[in-house]
Amino acid sequence: MGIELELIVLLVVQTLGTSFFAIFEVETPGWRKALKWAIISGGTLGLYFVVGHWALLFIAFFGVLGGTGHVFYCRKHAIHPLHATPRRKYYELRGWTWLE
C-alpha cells in the first residue's frame, strides 16, 4: 500500500476531529481551521516522501503533544479540559466575546 494509508488516516483524523471538537472552535475563524488542517495534511504527506509510512508518527506525536499541552493549560486556568467549563471563562481565555 502506498500513500493511500496516509490519506485514509488523515481523512479519519479530520472527520473525527471536526465531529467531536467543533464545539470548542465556534468562534475560531475559518482560515485558522483550514491552515491547521493544511499543516497537518501537508506535513504528513510531505514526510511520507521522505520517511514512508513512518510519517504517520507525525500525526500521533503532535496529537499526543497537543493533548498533553491542552490538559496542562486548561488545568492551569481552572477550565475542564473535556467540557470547556465554565464556558464564560473559556471564552475569555480564547479572547472571544461572551454573549448573554
TORTOR-608261 format. One record per atom (N, C-alpha, C): residue in three letters; x negated, z negated, y negated. Coordinates in steps of 0.1 Angstrom, whole numbers, plus 5000, padded with zeros to 4 digits. Example, Ala and Ser with C-alpha at 12.3 -4.5 7.8 and 13.67 -1.06 7.14 Angstrom:
<rs>
ala486849225057 ala487749225045 ala486849225033 ser487249295022 ser486349295011 ser487149215000 
</rs>
This chain:
<rs>
met499150005012 met500050005000 met499150004988 gly499450084978 gly498750094966 gly499250004955 ile499350064943 ile499749994931 ile501249944932 glu501949994942 glu503349964944 glu503549814945 leu502649744952 leu502749604953 leu502749524940 glu501849564931 glu501749504918 glu503049534910 leu503549654911 leu504749694903 leu505949614908 ile506049594921 ile507149514927 ile507049374922 val505849314923 val505649174919 val505949164904 leu505549254896 leu505849244881 leu507349254879 leu508049344886 leu509449364884 leu510149234888 val509749174899 val510449044904 val510148934894 val508848924889 val508548814880 val509248834867 gln509348954862 gln510048984849 gln511548954851 thr512149004861 thr513548984863 thr513948834865 leu513248764873 leu513448624875 leu513148544862 gly512048574856 gly511648504843 gly512648524832 thr513148644830 thr514148664819 thr515448604823 ser515748604836 ser517048554840 ser517148394839 phe516048334843 phe516048184842 phe515648124829 phe514748194822 phe514248134810 phe514648194796 ala515648284797 ala516148344784 ala516748244775 ile517348144781 ile518048034772 ile517047974763 phe515747964767 phe514747904759 phe514147994748 glu514548124749 glu513948224739 glu515048284730 val516048204727 val517148254720 val516748314706 glu515948244699 glu515548284686 glu514248354685 thr513648384696 thr512348454696 thr512648604693 pro511848654684 pro512048794680 pro511748884693 gly512548994693 gly512349084704 gly510949144706 trp510349174695 trp508949224696 trp507949134702 arg508148994701 arg507248904707 arg507548894722 lys508748904726 lys509048914741 lys508549034747 ala508649154740 ala508149274745 ala506649274746 leu506049214736 leu504549204736 leu504049124747 lys504749004750 lys504348924761 lys504348994774 trp505449064777 trp505549144789 trp504649264790 ala504349324778 ala503349434778 ala501949374782 ile501549254777 ile500249194780 ile500249164795 ile501249104800 ile501349064814 ile501249194823 ser502049284820 ser502049414828 ser500749484827 gly500349504814 gly499149584812 gly497849514818 gly497849384816 gly496649304822 gly496649324837 thr497749304844 thr497849314858 thr497549454863 leu498149554857 leu497849694861 leu496449734858 gly495949694847 gly494549724843 gly493549664853 leu493849544857 leu492949474866 leu493049534880 tyr494149584883 tyr494349654896 tyr493249754899 phe493049834888 phe492049944890 phe490649894891 val490449764887 val489049704888 val488849624900 val489849544904 val489749444915 val490749464926 gly491549564925 gly492549594936 gly493649484935 his494149444947 his495249354948 his494949214943 trp493749184941 trp493349054935 trp493949044921 ala494349154915 ala494949144902 ala496249064901 leu496849044913 leu498048954914 leu497648814910 leu496448774912 leu496048644908 leu496148624892 phe496048734885 phe496248724870 phe497548664867 ile498648714874 ile499948664872 ile500048514876 ala499548484888 ala499548354893 ala498848254884 phe497648294880 phe496748204872 phe497448164859 phe497848274852 phe498448244839 phe499848184840 gly500548204851 gly501748134853 gly501547984855 val500547944863 val500247804865 val499647744852 leu498747814846 leu498147764833 leu499247744823 gly500147844821 gly501247834811 gly502247724815 gly502547704827 gly503447604832 gly502947464829 thr501647444833 thr500947314831 thr500947284816 gly500447374808 gly500447354794 gly501747324788 his502747394793 his504147374788 his504647234790 val504347184803 val504847044806 val504046944798 phe502746954796 phe502046864788 phe502446864773 tyr502746984768 tyr503147004754 tyr504546944752 cys505446964761 cys506746914760 cys506746764761 arg506046704770 arg505946564772 arg505346494759 lys504346564753 lys503746504741 lys504646494730 his505646594729 his506646594718 his507946544722 ala508046474733 ala509246404738 ala510446504740 ile510146614746 ile511146714750 ile511146734765 his512246734771 his512346754785 his511846894788 pro510846914797 pro510247044799 pro511147144807 leu512247104814 leu513047194821 leu514347224813 his514847124805 his516147144799 his516047164784 ala514847144778 ala514547164764 ala515547074756 thr515646944760 thr516546854753 thr515646744748 pro515946684736 pro517046714728 pro516946854721 arg517946924721 arg517947064716 arg517547074701 arg518046984693 arg517646994679 arg516146974677 lys515546884684 lys514146864684 lys513346984689 tyr513847044699 tyr513247174705 tyr513247284694 tyr514347294687 tyr514447404677 tyr513447374666 glu513347244662 glu512447204651 glu511047234655 leu510647204668 leu509347234673 leu509047374673 arg509947464676 arg509747604677 arg509847664663 gly510247594653 gly510347644639 gly511647724637 trp512647704645 trp513947774644 trp514847694636 thr515847754630 thr516847694622 thr517947634631 trp518247504630 trp519347444638 trp520647454630 leu521647524636 leu522947534630 leu523847444637 glu524647364629 glu525547274635 glu526947334636 
</rs>
